[in-house]
């Protein structure tokens, strides 16, 4: 697929995950910027518009839910996906995900990830329309090989 006009910001403190997610998205035709921290992500967010922000939850300095809240303060309609190994327990943790639109459990399958991203960026929300979420995906195995991008990333 080709998504040349769709810009995605990926935020993760783990360079392997950040670079892998970036590669998967770029191979699917998205324009991708990356940040290694919440502060770096906010600086990038202030400079440009993104169709989607994908962030990890467990990061030093600023957690993913805190980043989501900071972004939604300035852009309430911004779509935010949180990738986390804690997908099953976070929704019950003091409503920490109020500003997160979708939760994607790690590890995830490549096709599940790309289908989720495609569905979110193609779903244009009308002003004032509520955003569904969070949507919880079950954890699956790791799969980073794709016919679209035949590169296997191994740690």
C-alpha positions as CSV (number, residue, x, y, z in Angstrom):
1,X,0.0,0.0,0.0
2,X,1.0,3.6,-0.4
3,X,0.1,6.3,2.1
4,X,2.3,9.2,1.0
5,X,0.2,12.0,2.6
6,X,-0.2,10.2,5.9
7,X,2.4,11.1,8.5
8,X,3.0,9.0,11.6
9,X,5.0,9.9,14.7
10,X,6.5,6.8,16.5
11,X,7.7,7.2,20.1
12,X,9.7,4.5,21.9
13,X,12.8,4.6,24.0
14,X,13.9,1.2,22.7
15,X,15.8,1.9,19.4
16,X,15.2,-1.6,18.1
17,X,11.4,-1.3,18.5
18,X,11.4,2.3,17.3
19,X,13.4,1.4,14.2
20,X,11.4,-1.8,13.5
21,X,8.1,0.0,13.7
22,X,9.4,2.8,11.5
23,X,10.6,0.3,8.9
24,X,7.3,-1.6,8.9
25,X,5.4,1.7,8.4
26,X,7.7,3.0,5.7
27,X,7.5,-0.2,3.8
28,X,3.8,0.2,3.8
29,X,4.1,3.7,2.4
30,X,3.7,6.0,5.4
31,X,5.9,9.0,6.1
32,X,7.4,8.4,9.5
33,X,9.2,10.5,12.1
34,X,10.6,9.0,15.3
35,X,11.3,10.2,18.8
36,X,13.1,8.4,21.7
37,X,11.3,10.2,24.5
38,X,8.1,12.1,25.3
39,X,9.9,15.4,25.3
40,X,11.4,14.8,21.9
41,X,8.0,13.7,20.6
42,X,6.3,16.9,21.9
43,X,9.0,19.0,20.1
44,X,8.3,17.2,16.8
45,X,4.5,17.4,17.4
46,X,4.8,21.2,17.8
47,X,6.7,21.5,14.5
48,X,4.4,19.4,12.3
49,X,1.0,17.7,11.9
50,X,0.6,14.0,12.2
51,X,-2.2,11.7,11.2
52,X,-1.3,9.3,14.0
53,X,1.0,9.1,17.0
54,X,2.1,5.6,18.1
55,X,3.8,5.6,21.5
56,X,5.1,3.0,23.9
57,X,3.8,3.1,27.4
58,X,6.8,2.3,29.6
59,X,9.3,5.1,28.9
60,X,11.6,7.0,31.3
61,X,10.8,10.6,32.1
62,X,7.4,10.7,30.5
63,X,5.2,7.6,30.1
64,X,3.0,7.1,27.0
65,X,-0.2,8.0,28.8
66,X,1.4,11.3,30.0
67,X,2.5,12.0,26.4
68,X,-1.0,11.3,25.2
69,X,-2.5,13.7,27.7
70,X,0.0,16.4,26.7
71,X,-0.7,16.0,23.0
72,X,-4.5,15.9,23.5
73,X,-4.3,19.2,25.5
74,X,-3.1,20.9,22.3
75,X,-4.9,18.7,19.7
76,X,-7.9,17.0,21.2
77,X,-8.7,15.2,17.9
78,X,-5.3,13.7,17.5
79,X,-5.4,9.9,17.1
80,X,-3.0,8.1,19.5
81,X,-2.1,4.4,19.6
82,X,-0.3,2.9,22.6
83,X,1.9,-0.1,22.2
84,X,2.4,-1.9,25.4
85,X,3.2,-5.3,26.9
86,X,0.8,-4.3,29.7
87,X,-2.3,-4.2,27.4
88,X,-4.4,-6.5,29.6
89,X,-3.8,-4.6,32.9
90,X,-3.6,-0.9,31.8
91,X,-7.3,-0.2,31.1
92,X,-8.2,-1.0,34.7
93,X,-5.3,1.1,36.2
94,X,-7.0,4.4,37.3
95,X,-8.2,5.3,33.8
96,X,-4.7,6.0,32.7
97,X,-5.7,5.6,29.1
98,X,-8.3,8.4,28.9
99,X,-6.4,10.2,26.2
100,X,-5.4,7.0,24.3
101,X,-7.6,6.0,21.4
102,X,-6.3,2.5,20.8
103,X,-4.1,0.0,22.7
104,X,-2.0,-2.5,20.8
105,X,-0.6,-5.3,22.9
106,X,3.1,-6.3,22.4
107,X,4.2,-8.5,20.9
108,X,1.9,-8.1,17.9
109,X,1.7,-9.6,14.4
110,X,2.7,-7.4,11.6
111,X,-0.6,-7.7,9.8
112,X,-2.5,-6.8,12.9
113,X,-0.4,-3.8,13.4
114,X,-0.6,-2.6,9.8
115,X,-4.4,-3.3,9.6
116,X,-4.9,-1.3,12.8
117,X,-2.8,1.7,11.6
118,X,-4.6,1.7,8.2
119,X,-8.0,1.5,9.8
120,X,-7.2,4.4,12.2
121,X,-5.6,6.8,9.6
122,X,-8.3,6.1,7.0
123,X,-11.2,6.8,9.5
124,X,-11.6,10.5,9.2
125,X,-13.4,11.9,12.2
126,X,-15.9,14.7,11.9
127,X,-15.5,17.7,14.2
128,X,-17.2,17.0,17.5
129,X,-17.5,13.2,16.9
130,X,-16.3,11.0,19.7
131,X,-13.4,8.8,19.3
132,X,-14.0,5.1,20.1
133,X,-11.6,3.5,22.4
134,X,-9.6,2.2,23.8
135,X,-9.7,-0.9,21.7
136,X,-7.7,-3.8,23.1
137,X,-6.0,-6.3,20.9
138,X,-4.9,-9.6,22.2
139,X,-1.2,-10.3,22.4
140,X,0.1,-12.5,19.6
141,X,3.5,-13.7,18.4
142,X,6.1,-11.5,16.8
143,X,6.1,-11.4,13.1
144,X,8.1,-8.7,11.2
145,X,8.2,-10.3,7.8
146,X,5.8,-9.0,5.2
147,X,5.3,-9.6,1.4
148,X,5.2,-5.8,1.2
149,X,8.5,-5.4,3.0
150,X,10.4,-8.7,2.8
151,X,12.9,-7.7,5.6
152,X,13.1,-9.7,8.7
153,X,14.4,-7.7,11.7
154,X,16.0,-9.8,14.5
155,X,17.1,-8.7,17.9
